[in-house]
């Protein structure tokens, strides 16, 4: 939830709702079309380091998640639950 701010030019609210339903917040859709060739001008930088700092450990945790049908977390609460679950499964 975004809190209203005296200095901000956008309304407070839930970010997804602000984006997908701008008319509900007296706002407008400011999106515009872009060609794929324009996007290709900015190649994605490769990930130089595994998210957990150890490529072997990251691969192990990814396989553990897959074999236990666990999903990547979207919010901090579910990330904490996932961390504890992986710690329990892997006995780390």
TASUL-V394729 format. One record per run of one state. SS is the DSSP state (@ for helix, = for strand, . for the rest). FROM is the first residue (numbers start at 1). TO is the last residue. Records with the same first field share a line. If there is no record, write none. Layout:
# TASUL-V394729
SS=FROM-TO / FROM-TO
This chain:
# TASUL-V394729
.=1-1 / 3-12 / 14-14 / 21-21 / 26-35 / 41-54 / 68-75 / 91-92
==2-2 / 13-13
@=15-20 / 22-25 / 36-40 / 55-67 / 76-90
